[in-house]
Amino acid sequence: MSGINKVILVGHLGKDPEVRHLDGGVTVASFPLATSETYNKDGKRVEQTEWHNIVLWRGLAEVASKYLQKGKLVYIEGKLRTRSFEDREKVKKYVTEVVAENFTILGRKSDFENTPVTTDNSTPKSEGDYLDVDPSGDLPF
């Protein structure tokens, strides 16, 4: 039986996506995502925030670069990946990232008023209060 590697996160972008274009025209975008939870400890409400490294490839990276920005609330589905590298002092380091397979921008309709959608500056034509992004890079409107 094979394993399952699936991550689902809902959180806020810690900064605008950093976009790079690699050899062969491959686009990659990355950003930190904050997820927070609250709990009671000794009768006091405590908030704990976790930071996740998010990576998006190709068409999904292009879409993210256009529509995501610091502070946006997003739903992300993806897989955990751990990679290693050597730093400048030749010390082996490990980093765990969420490689996103799709994402959905969450929030109120007013949150999309300043989001560029097309060159004619129209607003998203989405049902409900979200903008769903297909991993193929096709927009739902």
Order of alpha helices (4+ residues) and beta strands (2+ residues): beta-beta-beta-beta-alpha-beta-beta-beta
